[in-house]
Amino acid sequence: MITRRLASTVSVPPKDKSHRKIVLVGAGFLGSYIAKALIADPRNRVLLVSRHPEKLHSRLSHLGSQILPPHPADITSKDNGSLREAFKDASAVVSMVGVLVGSEKKMDLVQRQGTENVSRLAKDMGVGRVVGISAIGADEGGVTAYWRTKAQGERAILNDHPAATIIRPSIIFGPGDSFFNRFATLAKWLPFLPVFGGGLVRFQPVYAGDIARAVEICCRDDPQVVKQIGGRIIEAGGPDVYTYREIMQLVLRYSGYQGRRLIISLPFWVGKIQGFFLEKLPENLFTVTRDQVEQLRSDNIVSPSPPLNSLSFKDLLKSFPSSLPSSAPPGDPGLTPVEKILPTYLGPQDTQQKGKRTHGRNFDTGLEEVRKMSGKK
């Protein structure tokens, strides 16, 4: 639990005005949100590192000199010279290393070995703060290679950096995401959206901007802040829990296909057969793997019985106000609901509320409609 005394003082501007270099490794969709959150502190300079960081950099270059020139690097390469150069004089490293689709060998190469490389080099280069982005469900004894290798990556970071912080999100949403956007595109081409096992598994979607706020906090070098968050695991979920079927209903509603597309439940064994064949093909819109189907048997929500070294996501955001002008006031975690953001990027272009913040308007109505469609009160 975060102390009240500290929470009342974190909004004081830092006295140290020297620049801080923060390296985002594996920066993609989430990295763009994190970069924007970090530059709210004028001291921060953000370096994007991945195999091909140029595209993301071009989208962020308008933010000015706080976004440093992109730095290509392969975290799985035995030649770590490029990564070592990226970490030189870094104050913090954020590891977003991960793959959603791939063989167990690929998962091990990227999520275990790649994270180990990042962690070890950060230690060798004397990086003070390390933040690892993992996933809810990470477990070295997990039933899928994704969960096992995520947990192994966590262990590598905490072994090398006892004061590091691990963030485990549920599914992440926001403009540019690969989850809601994918199903909205599938709804455009398919007569139905599939769910497995009745679509009863639960998710707790969390907004990319809220994750970014948490990462910015975890990158701070204030000893009193580090004392509260160092060595902690944070499971990050949004304000509401939905079943898989309810999420598909949201997709149809906001993409303009409600009443025009069905939601059909398929047995898990059918999904496993699909995965057996589709996972052997190049990744595409229809790709599903057997491991992904297996993961749909387990809820993807914040644990009601968190481990001893955990920290509440809500408490973190509540206690450490951000410098972002749109962030919640002190004492309010400001967790962003799905219904506030989905209308801004799903559906036909002429119906999207582009660039508009709804500030929760129509949220209660939208949630009520989804619950009605699923037969819940």
C-alpha positions as CSV (number, residue, x, y, z in Angstrom):
1,M,0.0,0.0,0.0
2,I,1.3,3.5,-0.9
3,T,1.8,5.8,2.1
4,R,-0.5,8.8,2.4
5,R,2.4,11.0,3.3
6,L,4.2,10.3,0.1
7,A,1.0,10.6,-2.0
8,S,0.6,14.2,-0.8
9,T,4.0,15.3,-2.0
10,V,4.6,13.6,-5.3
11,S,3.1,16.4,-7.4
12,V,5.9,18.8,-6.3
13,P,8.1,19.7,-9.4
14,P,11.5,18.0,-9.4
15,K,14.4,20.3,-8.3
16,D,16.8,18.4,-10.6
17,K,16.4,20.0,-14.1
18,S,19.1,17.8,-15.8
19,H,18.0,15.7,-18.8
20,R,17.0,12.1,-18.3
21,K,17.3,9.6,-21.1
22,I,14.6,6.9,-21.1
23,V,14.9,4.0,-23.5
24,L,11.7,2.2,-24.8
25,V,12.7,-1.2,-26.0
26,G,10.3,-3.0,-28.3
27,A,8.3,0.2,-28.7
28,G,5.2,-0.2,-30.8
29,F,1.5,0.7,-30.2
30,L,1.9,1.0,-26.5
31,G,5.3,2.7,-26.9
32,S,3.7,5.7,-28.6
33,Y,1.4,6.3,-25.5
34,I,4.3,5.9,-23.1
35,A,6.5,8.3,-25.0
36,K,3.8,11.0,-24.9
37,A,3.4,10.5,-21.1
38,L,7.1,10.6,-20.5
39,I,7.7,13.9,-22.3
40,A,5.2,15.6,-20.0
41,D,8.3,15.9,-17.8
42,P,10.5,18.4,-19.6
43,R,13.6,16.6,-18.3
44,N,12.9,13.4,-20.1
45,R,14.4,12.4,-23.5
46,V,12.9,9.3,-25.1
47,L,14.8,6.9,-27.3
48,L,12.8,4.3,-29.3
49,V,14.6,1.0,-29.8
50,S,13.4,-1.9,-31.9
51,R,14.3,-3.7,-35.1
52,H,12.5,-1.0,-37.1
53,P,11.7,2.0,-35.0
54,E,11.7,4.6,-37.8
55,K,7.9,4.4,-38.5
56,L,6.9,5.0,-34.9
57,H,9.5,7.8,-34.7
58,S,8.1,9.5,-37.7
59,R,4.7,9.5,-36.0
60,L,6.1,11.1,-32.8
61,S,8.8,13.4,-34.3
62,H,6.3,16.3,-34.2
63,L,6.6,16.2,-30.4
64,G,10.0,17.9,-30.7
65,S,13.5,17.4,-29.4
66,Q,12.4,15.3,-26.5
67,I,12.0,12.4,-28.9
68,L,15.5,11.3,-29.8
69,P,16.5,9.9,-33.2
70,P,15.4,6.2,-33.5
71,H,17.9,3.5,-32.7
72,P,17.5,0.1,-34.5
73,A,18.6,-2.9,-32.5
74,D,17.9,-6.6,-32.3
75,I,17.5,-7.8,-28.7
76,T,17.9,-11.4,-29.7
77,S,21.3,-10.9,-31.5
78,K,24.5,-12.2,-30.0
79,D,26.1,-8.9,-31.1
80,N,24.7,-6.5,-28.4
81,G,26.8,-3.5,-29.4
82,S,23.9,-1.5,-30.7
83,L,21.8,-2.2,-27.6
84,R,24.7,-1.3,-25.4
85,E,25.1,2.0,-27.2
86,A,21.3,2.7,-26.7
87,F,21.6,2.1,-23.0
88,K,24.6,4.4,-22.5
89,D,23.8,7.2,-20.0
90,A,20.2,6.0,-19.7
91,S,18.3,6.8,-16.5
92,A,15.6,4.2,-17.2
93,V,14.7,1.4,-19.6
94,V,11.2,0.2,-20.3
95,S,11.1,-3.3,-21.8
96,M,8.0,-4.0,-23.9
97,V,9.6,-7.1,-25.4
98,G,6.9,-9.5,-26.6
99,V,5.2,-11.5,-29.4
100,L,1.6,-12.6,-29.5
101,V,1.9,-15.2,-32.2
102,G,4.7,-17.7,-32.7
103,S,6.1,-21.1,-31.9
104,E,7.4,-22.0,-28.4
105,K,10.9,-21.6,-29.8
106,K,10.1,-18.0,-31.0
107,M,8.4,-17.1,-27.7
108,D,11.5,-18.4,-25.8
109,L,13.9,-16.5,-28.1
110,V,12.1,-13.2,-27.8
111,Q,10.3,-13.1,-24.5
112,R,12.8,-15.0,-22.4
113,Q,16.2,-14.6,-24.0
114,G,15.5,-11.2,-25.5
115,T,14.3,-9.9,-22.1
116,E,17.3,-11.5,-20.4
117,N,19.6,-9.6,-22.8
118,V,17.8,-6.3,-22.2
119,S,17.9,-6.8,-18.4
120,R,21.5,-7.9,-18.3
121,L,22.8,-5.0,-20.5
122,A,20.8,-2.5,-18.5
123,K,22.5,-3.8,-15.4
124,D,26.0,-3.7,-17.0
125,M,25.4,-0.1,-18.2
126,G,24.3,1.0,-14.7
127,V,20.7,1.9,-15.6
128,G,18.9,3.1,-12.5
129,R,15.2,2.3,-13.2
130,V,13.9,-0.7,-15.2
131,V,10.2,-1.3,-16.0
132,G,9.0,-4.5,-17.6
133,I,5.7,-4.8,-19.4
134,S,4.4,-8.3,-19.0
135,A,0.8,-9.7,-19.1
136,I,-1.8,-10.9,-16.7
137,G,-1.5,-14.7,-16.5
138,A,2.3,-14.7,-16.6
139,D,3.3,-17.9,-14.8
140,E,6.4,-20.1,-15.2
141,G,4.1,-23.1,-14.7
142,G,1.5,-21.7,-17.2
143,V,-0.2,-23.9,-19.8
144,T,1.0,-21.8,-22.7
145,A,4.5,-20.8,-23.9
146,Y,3.3,-17.2,-23.9
147,W,2.6,-17.2,-20.2
148,R,5.7,-19.2,-19.3
149,T,8.2,-17.1,-21.2
150,K,6.6,-13.8,-20.0
151,A,7.1,-15.0,-16.4
152,Q,10.7,-16.0,-17.2
153,G,11.3,-12.6,-18.5
154,E,9.9,-11.1,-15.3
155,R,12.2,-13.2,-13.3
156,A,15.2,-12.1,-15.3
157,I,14.4,-8.5,-14.7
158,L,13.8,-8.8,-11.0
159,N,16.9,-10.9,-10.5
160,D,19.1,-8.3,-12.2
161,H,17.2,-5.3,-10.8
162,P,15.6,-5.9,-7.4
163,A,14.0,-2.4,-7.5
164,A,12.5,-2.9,-10.9
165,T,8.7,-2.7,-11.4
166,I,6.7,-5.2,-13.5
167,I,3.3,-4.2,-15.0
168,R,0.9,-6.9,-16.1
169,P,-1.9,-5.5,-18.2
170,S,-5.1,-7.2,-19.3
171,I,-6.0,-6.6,-22.9
172,I,-5.0,-3.0,-23.9
173,F,-7.2,-0.8,-25.9
174,G,-6.9,2.6,-27.7
175,P,-6.5,3.9,-31.2
176,G,-4.0,1.7,-32.9
177,D,-4.6,-1.4,-30.8
178,S,-4.5,-4.9,-32.3
179,F,-7.4,-6.3,-30.4
180,F,-10.6,-4.2,-30.9
181,N,-9.4,-3.1,-34.3
182,R,-8.9,-6.6,-35.4
183,F,-12.3,-7.8,-34.5
184,A,-13.9,-4.7,-36.0
185,T,-12.2,-5.6,-39.3
186,L,-13.3,-9.2,-39.0
187,A,-16.9,-7.9,-38.5
188,K,-16.5,-6.1,-41.8
189,W,-15.8,-9.3,-43.7
190,L,-17.4,-12.1,-41.8
191,P,-21.2,-12.8,-41.2
192,F,-20.4,-13.5,-37.6
193,L,-17.9,-13.1,-34.8
194,P,-16.7,-16.3,-33.1
195,V,-16.4,-16.8,-29.4
196,F,-15.2,-20.1,-27.7
197,G,-16.9,-22.0,-24.9
198,G,-19.8,-19.7,-24.8
199,G,-17.6,-16.6,-24.6
200,L,-17.8,-16.6,-20.8
201,V,-14.1,-15.9,-20.0
202,R,-13.7,-12.5,-18.5
203,F,-11.4,-9.6,-19.5
204,Q,-10.7,-6.3,-17.8
205,P,-9.7,-4.0,-20.8
206,V,-7.3,-1.2,-19.8
207,Y,-6.6,2.0,-21.7
208,A,-3.1,2.4,-23.2
209,G,-3.0,5.9,-21.9
210,D,-3.5,4.7,-18.3
211,I,-0.7,2.1,-18.7
212,A,1.5,5.0,-20.0
213,R,0.7,7.1,-16.9
214,A,1.8,4.1,-14.7
215,V,5.0,3.7,-16.7
216,E,5.9,7.4,-16.3
217,I,5.5,7.0,-12.6
218,C,7.6,3.9,-12.5
219,C,10.4,5.6,-14.4
220,R,10.8,8.4,-11.9
221,D,14.1,8.4,-10.0
222,D,12.8,10.0,-6.7
223,P,14.1,7.6,-4.0
224,Q,10.8,7.9,-2.1
225,V,8.8,6.9,-5.1
226,V,11.2,4.0,-5.9
227,K,10.8,2.9,-2.3
228,Q,7.1,2.4,-2.8
229,I,7.1,0.8,-6.2
230,G,10.5,-1.0,-6.4
231,G,10.3,-4.8,-6.7
232,R,6.6,-4.7,-7.1
233,I,4.3,-6.4,-9.6
234,I,1.3,-4.4,-10.8
235,E,-1.7,-6.1,-12.4
236,A,-3.4,-3.5,-14.6
237,G,-7.0,-3.6,-15.4
238,G,-9.6,-1.0,-16.4
239,P,-12.7,0.0,-14.4
240,D,-15.0,-2.7,-15.8
241,V,-14.9,-6.4,-16.4
242,Y,-16.6,-8.0,-19.5
243,T,-17.1,-11.5,-20.8
244,Y,-15.7,-12.3,-24.2
245,R,-19.2,-12.2,-25.6
246,E,-19.8,-8.8,-24.2
247,I,-16.6,-7.5,-25.7
248,M,-17.8,-8.8,-29.1
249,Q,-21.1,-7.0,-28.5
250,L,-19.2,-3.8,-27.9
251,V,-17.2,-4.3,-31.1
252,L,-20.3,-4.7,-33.1
253,R,-22.0,-1.7,-31.5
254,Y,-19.2,0.7,-32.1
255,S,-18.2,-0.6,-35.5
256,G,-21.7,-0.1,-36.8
257,Y,-22.5,-3.8,-37.2
258,Q,-24.9,-4.3,-34.3
259,G,-27.9,-6.3,-35.5
260,R,-26.1,-7.1,-38.8
261,R,-23.7,-9.7,-37.5
262,L,-24.1,-12.7,-35.3
263,I,-22.0,-13.8,-32.4
264,I,-21.6,-17.6,-32.6
265,S,-20.1,-19.8,-29.8
266,L,-17.8,-22.5,-31.0
267,P,-16.4,-25.4,-28.9
268,F,-12.9,-25.2,-27.7
269,W,-11.9,-28.3,-29.7
270,V,-13.0,-26.5,-32.9
271,G,-10.8,-23.6,-32.1
272,K,-7.9,-26.0,-31.4
273,I,-8.3,-27.6,-34.9
274,Q,-8.4,-24.1,-36.5
275,G,-5.3,-23.2,-34.6
276,F,-3.5,-26.3,-35.7
277,F,-3.7,-25.2,-39.3
278,L,-3.8,-21.4,-39.1
279,E,-0.7,-21.1,-36.8
280,K,1.3,-22.8,-39.6
281,L,0.5,-20.1,-42.1
282,P,2.0,-16.5,-42.3
283,E,0.4,-14.3,-39.7
284,N,-2.7,-12.6,-41.0
285,L,-6.1,-11.2,-40.0
286,F,-7.5,-14.6,-39.4
287,T,-4.6,-16.1,-37.5
288,V,-5.4,-17.9,-34.3
289,T,-3.2,-20.4,-32.4
290,R,-3.9,-23.3,-30.2
291,D,-2.2,-21.5,-27.3
292,Q,-4.5,-18.5,-27.8
293,V,-7.5,-20.7,-27.7
294,E,-6.2,-22.4,-24.6
295,Q,-5.7,-19.0,-22.9
296,L,-9.4,-18.3,-23.5
297,R,-10.2,-20.9,-20.8
298,S,-8.8,-18.6,-18.1
299,D,-10.0,-15.2,-16.9
300,N,-7.8,-12.3,-17.8
301,I,-8.6,-10.0,-14.9
302,V,-6.8,-8.5,-11.9
303,S,-6.4,-11.2,-9.3
304,P,-8.7,-10.8,-6.3
305,S,-5.9,-12.4,-4.2
306,P,-2.8,-10.6,-5.4
307,P,0.7,-11.9,-4.3
308,L,2.5,-10.2,-1.4
309,N,4.8,-8.2,-3.7
310,S,2.0,-6.7,-5.7
311,L,0.8,-3.1,-5.9
312,S,-2.7,-1.9,-6.8
313,F,-2.8,-0.2,-10.3
314,K,-5.6,2.0,-9.1
315,D,-3.7,3.1,-6.0
316,L,-0.6,3.8,-8.1
317,L,-2.4,6.2,-10.4
318,K,-4.4,7.7,-7.5
319,S,-1.3,8.5,-5.4
320,F,1.1,9.8,-8.0
321,P,-0.5,12.6,-10.2
322,S,0.9,12.9,-13.7
323,S,2.1,16.1,-15.4
324,L,-0.2,15.4,-18.3
325,P,-2.8,18.2,-18.6
326,S,-5.6,15.7,-19.3
327,S,-4.8,13.4,-16.4
328,A,-7.1,12.9,-13.4
329,P,-6.9,15.2,-10.4
330,P,-5.0,14.0,-7.3
331,G,-6.9,11.3,-5.4
332,D,-8.7,10.1,-8.5
333,P,-7.2,7.2,-10.4
334,G,-9.1,8.3,-13.5
335,L,-9.3,4.8,-15.0
336,T,-10.6,5.2,-18.6
337,P,-13.7,3.1,-19.6
338,V,-13.9,1.3,-22.9
339,E,-17.1,3.2,-23.9
340,K,-15.2,6.5,-23.7
341,I,-12.6,5.6,-26.2
342,L,-14.0,3.0,-28.6
343,P,-16.2,5.5,-30.4
344,T,-13.2,7.5,-31.3
345,Y,-11.6,4.9,-33.5
346,L,-14.0,2.0,-34.4
347,G,-16.5,2.1,-37.2
348,P,-17.0,4.1,-40.4
349,Q,-14.9,7.2,-40.6
350,D,-17.9,9.5,-40.7
351,T,-19.3,8.2,-37.4
352,Q,-16.1,8.2,-35.4
353,Q,-15.7,10.8,-32.8
354,K,-12.2,11.6,-33.9
355,G,-10.1,13.5,-31.5
356,K,-13.0,14.1,-29.2
357,R,-13.0,13.2,-25.5
358,T,-16.4,12.1,-24.4
359,H,-15.5,12.5,-20.7
360,G,-17.8,9.6,-19.9
361,R,-20.8,10.9,-21.7
362,N,-23.1,8.0,-22.8
363,F,-20.9,5.6,-20.8
364,D,-23.7,4.5,-18.5
365,T,-26.1,4.1,-21.4
366,G,-23.6,2.1,-23.4
367,L,-22.8,-0.3,-20.6
368,E,-26.5,-0.8,-19.8
369,E,-27.2,-1.7,-23.5
370,V,-24.3,-4.3,-23.5
371,R,-25.6,-5.9,-20.3
372,K,-29.1,-6.0,-21.8
373,M,-27.9,-7.8,-24.9
374,S,-26.2,-10.4,-22.8
375,G,-29.2,-10.9,-20.5
376,K,-27.5,-9.4,-17.5
377,K,-29.0,-6.8,-15.1
